[in-house]
Amino acid sequence: MTCLTLFTSGSVIVTLIVWVLWFPVMLFSIFIPSNTLEHKTQLGSASFPKEGPELIGLEAICLTDLKPSGKIEIDGKFHDATCANDFLSKGSKVKLTKRQGYYWVVEKIV
């Protein structure tokens, strides 16, 4: 075998390896949103909420019934919540009292 044949064979093999590894990534990346970690659905968040104690005391609206947990809206963002005292109906106004893992604990505003 000549050097040219070996070089050509090696180039073809490297090109095939790169193509096999790169093609699926490029093909399927068109189906994955570029902001996957921040992608919001209508009633939830795909990432762990980053808001903290500065939101305690704010008012929110129940997007679903809280029996005792459900979804609330705070400043246009959707969050999981649980009610500390009783069941609340959709549309109720609530106040954030504390953070418990992924959930906000809320109380009804009377």
N, C-alpha and C positions, 0 to 999 in steps of 0.2 A: 504494500500500500504506500502510496505517496503521501507526502505531508499535506498536499492540497486536499486529498480525499479525507484524511483524518480531521483536518480543520473544518471541512464542510460537514462531516458527520457530527462533529462536536457542536458546531453552531446550530445544526438542526435539532439536536437533542436539547440543548439549552433553550432554544426558542420554544420547543414543545412544552418543556417544563414550565417556563414562565407563562405561556398561554394557558395551560391547564390550571395553574394556580390563580392567575389574574382574571380570567374570563368569568368564572362564577361570581366573583366579588363585584365586578362591573355589571353583570347581568342582573343580579338581585338587588344591587344598591338603588336601582330606579324604583323599587317597590317599598323601600324603607325611607320614612321621612328623615330629612337631614337633621331635624331637631327632635329625635326620638325621645331623649331623656326629658325634654321639656314639653312633649306633646300632650295637650290637654284633650280629654273627651268631654262630652256634655256634662257628665255627672261625676267626674273624677280626674285624678291626676296620675300620670304614669311614673312620676318620680316622688321620692320622699319629700313632704312639704318642708320648705326651708324657713317658713315664718316662725317666729318665736314669741317671746313674752311681750313684745311691743304691740301685739294684736289683742292681748287680754283687755277686756272691757269694751271692745268694739261691738257694734250691733251687726247682726247677720239675718238673712232670710232663709227659712227652711225650703229647700227645693223638693224634698220628699217628706213623707211622714217620718218622724223620729219615734221608733217603736222598739227599743229606746235609741237605736242608731239610724242614721240616714245621711243625707247630703245637705250642706248649707252653702250659701254664697256670701263671700266676704269681699267687698270691693271688686266685684266682677270675676272673682276666682272661686272655683268649686273645691270644697273640702269635705272630708268625712267628719261626722260629729255624733256625739251621744248626749242624751239628755240626762241630767243629774237627778231630776225629780220625778217626771212623769212622761207620758206620751204626748207628742206635739204633732199637730196637723201641718200639712203642706201650706206654705205661705205665712206661718207664724214668725213673729219677730223674736229673736233671741239675742242674748248677750254672751260673749265668750268669757268663761270663768277660769279655765286652765287648759293646759296641753297634757294629753295622756297618750304617749306613743304616737300613732298615726292620727288619733282622733282629737278633736276639740270637744271639751265638755262645756255644755251650754245650759243656760237657764232661760225660761220664758220671761219676756218683758211684759209686765202687766200695766 
